[in-house]
Amino acid sequence: MSFVLLVVAKAPAPGLAKTRLCPPATAAQAAEIAAAALLDTLDAVTAAGAATPVLALAGDLRGAARATEIERSLRGWTVMAQRGATFADRLAAAHAEVAARFPARPVLQIGMDTPQVPAALLAAAGQRLVAGADALLGAATDGGWWALGLRRPTDAEALRPVPTSRPDTGARTARALRDRGLRVEPLPPLSDVDHMVDAVAVASVVPDGRFATAVREVCEPAPRSRIGAR
């Protein structure tokens, strides 16, 4: 049995994506960083193999940074729109839609904020779900979480009352899953990207990726030529 690798992401449009990187980034630069993070994430999912790739997208790629490149990377993917009033609602709805489209398959869900994630880690996590793990949760270093795996994706209903973007979101999520009767197993913790200090740290882990290149263009701008220098 295969598994679904679900990426939940926002279209990297200037002024809407990665706004907490501003300053020092401009809105256009923040969108470029977001697009690079998404592209590196899509590559990792594709390289994981043996998984059905799905993107739950908020927003419209028209007008987004690197839209043509993103659309090219999404060939062969199932792309669906996010639905729901809150982020927790949108997560639960995305899992429910995957369950309807791909019955009986476990789901491993990630975002676009961990472009350093190795494909091998995603593949191994998916196989743990296929082998019968109830739930997998990857803690983020800021107290949230970067990955959620569910043998039954409808169990994502447990996420709806959990507040997001808090230092205890990860702990609350684990508790909500356990309260649903699930055995929650850990995945390795990762740093996600919210602020520029996070972006610089993550870029140092994968210095050859698109993400690192986009971060360097903000933090290490090319020196200006000295007009009239002798």
C-alpha positions in Angstrom: 0.0 0.0 0.0 1.2 3.5 -0.9 0.7 6.6 1.2 -0.2 10.2 0.4 2.3 13.0 0.9 0.2 16.1 1.5 1.8 19.6 1.3 -0.2 22.4 2.8 1.0 25.7 1.4 0.2 29.3 0.5 0.7 30.8 -2.9 3.9 32.9 -2.7 2.5 36.2 -3.7 4.2 39.5 -2.7 2.6 41.0 0.4 0.8 37.8 1.4 3.6 35.2 1.9 6.3 35.2 4.5 5.5 38.7 5.6 7.4 38.2 8.9 10.6 38.2 6.9 10.0 42.0 6.3 12.2 43.7 7.1 15.0 43.1 6.1 13.4 41.5 3.1 11.0 43.5 0.8 7.6 42.0 0.1 8.9 40.8 -3.3 12.0 39.2 -1.7 9.9 37.5 0.9 7.7 36.1 -1.9 10.9 34.8 -3.7 12.0 33.1 -0.4 8.6 31.5 0.0 8.6 30.3 -3.6 12.0 28.8 -3.2 11.0 27.1 0.0 7.9 25.6 -1.7 10.0 24.5 -4.7 12.6 22.8 -2.5 9.8 21.1 -0.6 8.1 19.9 -3.8 11.4 18.4 -4.9 11.8 16.6 -1.6 8.3 15.1 -1.9 8.9 14.0 -5.4 12.3 12.4 -4.5 10.7 10.5 -1.6 9.1 8.2 -4.2 6.4 5.6 -3.6 4.0 8.3 -2.4 1.0 10.0 -4.0 1.8 13.8 -4.0 -1.0 16.2 -3.1 -0.9 20.0 -2.7 -3.6 21.8 -0.7 -3.1 25.4 -1.8 -4.3 28.7 -0.3 -4.4 31.5 -2.8 -3.8 31.7 -6.5 -0.5 30.9 -8.3 -1.3 33.6 -10.8 0.8 36.6 -9.7 2.8 34.5 -7.3 6.6 34.5 -7.4 8.1 31.8 -9.7 4.7 30.7 -10.7 5.8 29.0 -14.0 8.5 27.0 -12.2 6.0 26.0 -9.4 3.4 24.8 -12.0 6.1 22.8 -13.8 7.1 21.1 -10.5 3.4 20.3 -9.9 3.0 18.2 -13.0 1.5 14.8 -12.0 0.4 16.2 -8.6 -3.2 16.4 -7.3 -3.8 20.1 -6.5 -6.8 21.2 -4.4 -7.9 24.4 -2.8 -7.8 24.9 1.0 -11.2 25.2 2.7 -12.1 26.5 6.1 -12.3 29.6 8.3 -9.2 28.9 10.4 -5.9 27.2 9.7 -6.9 24.3 11.9 -10.1 24.0 9.9 -8.2 24.0 6.6 -5.9 21.3 7.8 -8.7 19.0 8.9 -10.6 19.7 5.6 -7.5 18.9 3.5 -7.1 15.6 5.3 -10.8 14.8 4.8 -10.6 15.6 1.1 -7.5 13.3 0.7 -9.4 10.6 2.6 -12.3 10.9 0.1 -10.0 11.0 -3.0 -7.6 8.2 -1.9 -9.6 5.8 0.4 -7.7 3.7 2.9 -4.4 5.4 2.4 -2.4 6.9 5.3 -1.3 10.6 4.9 1.9 12.3 5.8 1.3 16.1 5.9 4.0 18.8 5.8 4.1 22.5 5.1 6.4 24.7 3.0 8.4 26.0 6.0 11.0 23.2 6.2 12.7 23.2 2.8 15.6 21.4 4.5 13.6 18.2 5.0 15.4 15.2 3.5 13.4 13.0 1.1 14.6 9.9 2.9 13.0 11.2 6.2 9.7 11.6 4.4 9.8 8.2 2.8 10.7 6.5 6.1 7.9 8.3 7.9 5.4 7.2 5.2 6.5 3.6 5.5 5.9 3.8 9.3 2.3 4.7 8.6 1.9 2.0 6.0 3.3 -0.5 8.6 0.5 0.5 11.0 1.6 3.5 13.1 -1.5 5.5 14.3 0.0 8.9 14.2 3.4 10.6 13.7 4.2 14.1 14.9 7.3 16.1 14.1 8.0 18.8 16.6 9.2 22.2 15.4 11.8 24.0 17.5 9.5 27.0 18.1 6.9 24.7 19.9 4.7 24.0 16.9 5.0 21.0 14.6 6.3 20.5 11.0 4.8 17.1 10.1 1.7 15.1 10.9 1.2 11.5 9.9 -2.1 9.8 10.2 -3.0 6.2 9.4 -6.6 7.4 9.2 -6.6 10.9 7.8 -10.1 11.6 9.1 -8.5 11.7 12.6 -7.3 15.2 11.6 -10.7 16.3 13.0 -8.8 16.4 16.3 -6.9 19.5 15.0 -10.0 21.8 14.8 -10.0 23.1 18.4 -6.2 23.3 18.7 -4.9 26.9 18.6 -2.1 27.4 16.1 1.1 29.6 16.1 1.6 29.3 19.8 4.6 27.9 21.7 2.4 25.0 23.0 0.7 24.2 19.7 2.8 21.0 19.3 2.1 19.8 22.8 -1.7 20.6 22.4 -1.8 18.8 19.1 -0.2 15.6 20.6 -2.7 15.8 23.4 -5.6 16.1 21.1 -4.5 13.1 19.1 -4.0 11.0 22.2 -7.4 12.1 23.4 -8.8 10.7 20.2 -7.3 7.3 21.2 -4.3 7.5 18.9 -0.8 6.4 19.8 1.5 9.3 18.8 5.0 8.5 17.7 7.7 11.2 17.3 9.5 12.3 14.2 12.8 14.1 14.4 12.4 17.8 15.3 13.1 20.4 12.6 13.4 24.2 12.6 10.7 25.9 10.4 11.0 29.4 8.9 9.0 32.2 10.4 11.6 35.0 10.8 14.8 35.9 9.0 17.0 34.4 11.7 15.2 31.1 11.1 15.7 31.5 7.3 19.4 32.0 7.8 19.7 29.0 10.1 17.8 26.7 7.7 19.7 28.0 4.7 23.0 27.0 6.4 21.7 23.4 6.5 21.0 23.2 2.8 23.3 25.8 1.3 22.9 24.5 -2.3 19.2 24.7 -2.5 16.9 27.3 -4.1 15.9 28.5 -0.6 19.5 29.2 0.5 20.1 31.1 -2.7 17.0 33.3 -2.2 18.0 34.0 1.5 21.6 35.0 0.5 20.2 37.4 -2.1 18.6 39.3 0.9 21.3 38.9 3.5 24.4 39.0 1.3 23.6 41.5 -1.4 26.2 42.0 -4.1 28.4 45.0 -3.4 27.6 48.1 -5.3 30.1 49.2 -8.0 32.1 52.3 -7.0 31.4 54.8 -9.7 34.6 56.8 -10.4 36.8 54.6 -8.3 40.4 54.6 -9.4 
